[in-house]
Amino acid sequence: MSKMISPQVEFSSLLSQMKTATPEVFSADGKFLNLLEGRWQEFGTPREFTSPVDGTQLGWMPMLSPGTALRAVVFAKGEAAAWAATDLDERKSRVQDCLNQLRTHVELTGKLIMWEIGKTAKLGFTDIDRAIEGVQWYVDNIEGMLGRRTPLGLVSNIASWNYPMSVLLHAVLVQVLCGNAVIAKTPTDGGFISLSLTFAIARRCGLPVTLVSGSGGELSDVLVKHEAIDCLSFVGGRYNGRNIADALATQNKRYMLEMEGVNTYGIWDYSDWATLADQLRKGYDYGKQRCTAYVRFVVERRLFPQFLETYWTAMQGLKVGNPTLVDHADDPLPDLAFGPVINAAQAEDLDRLYDNALKTGATPIYEGRLDESLFLPGQDRSAYRAPRALVNLPRQSELYFKEPFGPIDSIVLVDRVEELVGEMNISNGALVAAVASDDVKWAARTAREVRAFKVGVNKLRSRGDREEVFGGLGESWKGAFVGGALLVEAVTEGDKVVRGNFADALLLPEKI
């Protein structure tokens, strides 16, 4: 039997379910709306939005003008005082109601995420699950973290497309729980449909949330610089992050700017290749489209044959394909490592980076191939790329200093420990790193020399959202740290000094 899209994940069926669950998100003729001034309205200038899975048109993003976005900001600011004065027990009750309702739509949300940003069904469900359970932890523990701290006012959220629930929605609900009004911009590359579903539920529960779509460049003055904004939470690339940091340099606003870095994995005097193979496979979740993906491996030269054998074996076991496919309606979804990258433009940019590396002298050591059986016959595959890897990148290669944000790895061979540390610190600060060695004491000591916020010893590190602090060093982060109690402290005022990586280098963290 030929391959088919499972009826359980067919997009038109999912859209019908969403229209039944949250009809207020749509205009009378089925257009997506923006949530501003307490209600769903304003479809702005529609922009076509297609799925990276197979080019299916999913709808039209309702892009707002700066003037309309300003209306949203002014109204959201007006909600802040009354919400801040709302008793904590009432805020907890409303957030809990929101979480309970979100739990009834986990499956729908996860499948929408699959179509919007190309995650496998498993990762789509994980994204919404982590958001719900993460916020539940804050609801259960907020009294001890909040104490007598008071909310900042209006928090603006601008986040990348890769984790619309476990990063963006999670942050928004915690900010609201702490007594703030919130405005968020939908990522322009994907996530606005699933976010519309979840924000509609939050608004029904009486939470002061606003959701708008629009160009980041056009709306920056309103969502970043406007005097009504008391705090900015940003997740994105360094270029935009630096521009925002410059814009906020002279303004008295709280901010959390999470930016990219080249996360590295150093390997020295090591022999546990089976464990490394498992980590290599796990590290390819979502095609390395994560701010905590490990994309640079710094390897002791004498270990390169064992590393290369391990790498090849791990990569050849990865499946890359259309996450909606089954052989017939009763089959489970295939066990894919990842599906497409976010869009064809990103896939083409990955090709450009790879070709540039080859032209400047890098050596390819692995070029994966797409398996025809994991796609519909003749389907659009312009956003799919198999894993690739390079060794000996010259410094003039753009990829030498850049996070590819996709399935390309680079391997650097070194002969001395000093070289290993230097090559791991290539990007002037990172979010995570790891050092692997049979000598655990040596690895722990060397980890302290690596300029990353979290450094694993013989293990990967990740973002984390509950009890563990998260931030970045150098150019990978600016502003207040988040995670655990620090996420609460980042969006509230009190006697305690806020920890973070600020422009004046105030209160850099202890090594985590």
N, C-alpha and C positions, 0 to 999 in steps of 0.2 A: 504494500500500500504506500502511496506517495506521502511525503511529508505534508503537514497542514498546521495552521495556527489553531491551538486548542480553543474550542468554544468558550472555555472558562476564562480565557485571557484575551479574547477578541475585543478590540478597543471600543467598537460601537456599543457592545454590551456593557462594558465598564462605564462608558459615558452615560448610558441610560440609567445605570444604577446610581451614578452621582447625581443626575438630574432628579431622581426620586428622593435621594437622601438630603440634598441641599439645593432645592430649586431656586432659592434666592440668589445663587451665584450667577444665574443666567438671565439674559433679557428675554422678552417675549418671543423673539425670533431665534433664540438659542445662542446668542453671543455671550462670551465670558465678560463679566463685569469686574470692577474694582470695588474694594471695601473701603469707603471713606465716609466721614461724617456720620458714622454709626449705621450705615446701610450700604447694600450693594447697588452700585450705580456707575455711570460713566464707563463706556467701553472705549473711549479715546480714539486713537488711530490704530485700527487693527493691523497686526503684523503676523503674517503666516508663520505657523509653527509646525514643523514636521518631526517625526520620530527618527532617532538615529538607528532604530531597529531595522526598518526597511523603507524609510522615506514616506510612510503613511502620514497624511495630513491630520494632525490632532486638533486643530482649531486655530484661532486667531488670538494672539496676545493683545490685551487691551492697553496699549501704550499711552500713557498720560503725558500731557504737556507740563512744564514746570509750574505754570499758573494753577492748574488743577491740583497738582501735587501739593502746592502751597496751601490750598484749602484743606487738604487732608491733614497737613502738619498743624495748622492752626486749630482745627477741631480737636485733634488728638491731644494737643497741649491743654486744651480746655477741659479735657476729661481727667487730667492728672491730679488736680487738687482733691476732687471728690473721691477718687479711688484711693489716694494716699490716706485719706481720713477714714476709709472703710476698715472696720475691725478685722484683724488678722484671721480670726476664726471664719468670718464671712468670705474673705479672700480664699482661704484654704478650701472652704466648701464649694465655691464656684470652680476653682481649678480642679478639684476632685471630680466634680460633675463632668467637666470637660474631658478628663482622662477616662472616665467610665464610658462616655459616649464614643470617644476615639477608639476604645477597645472593640467596639462593635463594628468598626470600619477598617480594621487592620488589613484584612485581605484585599479589600478594594483599594486602599491606599497603596499597599505594596505593589499591586499590579499596575496601577497608574504610574508609579515611579519607574517600573520596568519600561513602559512605553515612552515615558518622557525623557529619561536620561540613560536608558540602555542597561540598567542593572539587571542581573539575574533575579528571578522571583525570590530566591533565598535572601539575597542582599537587600531587595526592596522591603521584604517583611522585617528583616533585621533593623533597617533604618527606622521604621515607625515603632517597632517594639522597643528599641533603645531609647527613643524619645519619650515614650509613655512611661517606661519603668524608671528612666532617669529622673523625670519630673516627679514621679511618685515618691522617690527617695527624698526629694527636697520637701514635698508636702509633709512627709512623715517626720522630718527633722528640722523644719524651718525655724521653730522657736529658738532652739539652741544656737543656730547660726545667725539669726537676725538680731536677737536681743533687743536693744533700744535703738538700733540703727534705723534711719529714716530713708525713704526713697528719694532718688535724684529728681524725678519728674517725668520727662518724656525721653524714652530711649529709642534711638533709630537703629535699625538692623539692615545691613547690606552684606549678603553672604553669597558664596559661590554655589553652583548648581549641584555639586556632587553629594551633599548630605542635607537635603531639604528638611528632613524631619529631625534626625539625631543631632544636628548642629543648629539650624535656624529655628525650627519650631520649639525645640528643647530650650534654647536660650530665651525665646520670647515668653514662654510660659513661666519660667523661673523669674524673669524680670517682672512680670505681672504679679506673681505671687509675692514678690518683695514690695509691692505697692506702686509700681511705675505704670504709666500708660506707655503703649508701645506702637510704633509704626515700623513696618518692614517692607522692603522692596523685593519683589519676586526676581530670581535670577533670570537674566534674559536668555540664557542657553537652555533652560529647562527647569521644571519643578513647579511652575505656576499653577498647574491644574491640581495636583495633589495638595499644594499649599492652600489653594482656594477652598478645597473640601475641608481641610482641618481648621482653617481660620473661620470658616462659616460656623463650625461647631463651637469654637471658642467664643465667637461673638454671641451666639445663642445663649451661652451660659453666663452672659453678662460680663465678659472680660473686655477691658478697654483696648482692643487690638484693631489695627488698621493695616490693610494690605494693598499695596499699589504696584503697578507694573509700569516700566518705562526705561528709557536709556539711562545708564549710570552716569554718563557724561552730562546729559541734559538735566538730570535731577540732582546732581551733586550739590549745587548751591543750596537747594531746599533741604535735602535729607542729611547733609553733613554740616553745612556752615550756618544755617539759619539760627537765629537767636533762640527760637523756641525749642531747639534740640538741646537737651541737657547731657546726653551721653550717646556715643556712637560705638556700635559693635560691628566690626568689619572682618570678613574672611575672604581673602582673594590673593591676587598676585602682588609682587613687590612694586611693580610700576605704579599701579593704582594706589597701593598702600602708601607708598612714599609721597605721592601727590596729596593724599588725604592728610598724612602726618604733617606735611608742610602747611596745609591749609589750617590745621588745628593748632599750630605752634604758638600762635598769639592769642588763642581763645581759651577761656576758662571752662573747658569741658572735659568730662571724663571720657576716656576712649580705650577700646581694646581692638588692636589691629593685628590680626593673625595673617601672616604672609608666608610665602613659600621659602624653601631653602633646599639645598641639595643634601638629602638625608643619606648618610653613608653607613656601610657595614665593613668594619675592619677585621681581617682574618690573619692571625699570626700564631705560629707554633700550635697548630690545630689538627685534630684527627677525627672528630665526631661528625663524619660526613653525612650519616643518616639523619641526624638532627638538622643539619644545615639544609638538606634536601626538603625536609618538611617545611622549614621556614621559607625557603625559596618559593615553594608552591603557595603557601599561605600569603606571602608577600605580593602575589599577583592578583589578589582580590580586586575586582573592578578595574582590571587592566592598569593598575598603578595610578589611577586618577584620584589620588588621595594626597593630602598635604603631609601625611606621615608615611608615604611609600618610600621604600629603600631603592634607590636607583643607581647608586654608585658603590661598587665593591672594591675595597683596597686590600689586595692580597699579597702575602709574602711570596716572592717569586718562586721559591722552591716548592711551594704548595700548589702552583698553578695547574699541573696535570691532574691532581685529585679534585681541585675545585672545578676544572673544566668538565671532567667526567660527571661529577655530581650535578653541575648546572645543566648539562645536556640531558641527562636522565630526567631531571625534574621538569624541564621545559617540554620535553616530548610527551609527557603525560597530561599536559594542559589542553583542555578543549575550549575552542573559541568559536562561537556561533550565535545564531538567532535564539534568544532566550524564550521565545513564545512557541517553539516547535515541539510537536509530539508526533508519533507514528499514527496514533488514533486517539479519540477523545478520552479514553480511559487510561492512557499512559501518563506517568508523571513527567514533569518537565525534565529535559536532559540535565545531567550534572555538569554544567559548564563552569569553567574557571572565570570567564568573563565574556561579555558580548561586545557591542560596538564601543568605540570611544564616543565622546559627546556629540560630535557631528563630523561631516566630511571635511570641513575646514580644518579642524584639529588633526584629523588623520593626515591631511596634506601637509600640515606644518610638521608633524612627526617625520614624514618622508623627507621634508626639506632639511630638518636637523640631521637625520641619518645620512643623507647624501652629502651634506656639508662636511660631516665627520669623515666620510670616506675620501672626499676630495682633498682634505687637509692631511691625510695620511693614516687615519685609524684603520685597524684591521677587524673585519667582521668575523665573529666566531660562532654566531648562531643566527639563522634566519628561519623562523617558523613559517608554516604554510597553513592556510585556511582549509578546513575539511569540507568538501562539497556537500557531504551528507548532513551537515549541521545548518544548512540554509534551504530556503525554498528555491525551487528552480527559477532562475531568472530574476530573483529579488535584488533590490538595490543593496549593494554591499560596500558602498563608498565610505562608510564610517568604521569599517572593520579592519583591524591590523593585528597580525600575529606577533608574538614576542620576537624581539631582535636584541642582539648584544654585540658590543664592540670592545676591543682591547687596544691599549696604547693610543688613546686620544691625545693629539698634540694640543698644546695650550691655545693655539689659534683656532681650534674648533669651537664653535658656539656652544656645543653640548658639554664642553669641558667644565663650564661654570654654570650651566643652566639646568634646572629641573625640567625634564621633558613633559611631565604630566601625562604619561602614557606608557605603553609597553616597549620601552627601550632601556636597556641596562648598559652601563659602562663599567669596565673592569680596569683597574690601575694596578700594575705590578710594582712592588717596592722591595728594597734590599735591607733597609734599616728601619728601626722603630721610629726614628725622627721623621723619615719620609712618610711612614704610615700616618702619623699624627698630622703632618702637614697636608697630606692629600685628603684626609678626612675633614679638614677645616677649610676646604676650598671656597665655600660660599659665604664666608663671614657671618656665621650663625645659622643654626638649623633648629628644627623642632625636636627631632629624634635622631638617634644614632645607635650603633651597637658595636661591641668589640667581642670577638670570639677567640678563645685560646684555651688550651688544656691547662695552662697556668692561670687559675682563676684570680689569684692575688695580683699577678701582673696585669691581667685584664682590668680589674677594678681600679688599679692605680692609673693605668693608661686612660681609662674612661674619664678620669677627672681632667684630662688635658684636652678633651674633645669639646668643641664649642657647639654643643647641642643641649637643649633643656632636659631631655630625658635620654639617658644612655643605658642601654641594656648590656648586661654581661652574659654572653652566650644565649641571648634571647632578643626577640623583637620588642620594641616599645610602640605604644599607640597613644591616641589622644586622651582617652578616658574622660569621664564627665562627672563622676560621683565623688568619691572620697579623695581622689588624687588631684593635686594641683597640676594645671597645665599652662604652659606659656612657651616662650621662645627666647633665644639669645641672639645678640647682634641684630642683623637686618631682618630676621625672620619674625620679629614681634615688636610691637610698640604699644605701650600702655599697660593697663592692669592685667594681671594674670587671672585665670578663671579655673574652674574645677573645684569641687567640694565647697567648703565655706567661702573660698575666695571668689567664686562666681556671685555669691550673695553680696559680699563686701564690694565687689566691682561696681554694682549698680545701686549702692546705698551710701549714706553718709553716717559717720560716727567718729568716735575718738581715735580709733585704731587707724594707723597709716596704711594706705592701700599698697600692697606689694605689686611690683610690676617692673617692666623694662621700659622706662620712660626716656625721653630725649636727654634728660640730664643725668642718666644712669643711676637714678635714685633706686635704692633697695633692690639690687640685683639678687636673684634667688640663691639659696644654697644649692649645691649640686643635688639633684633628685636621684 
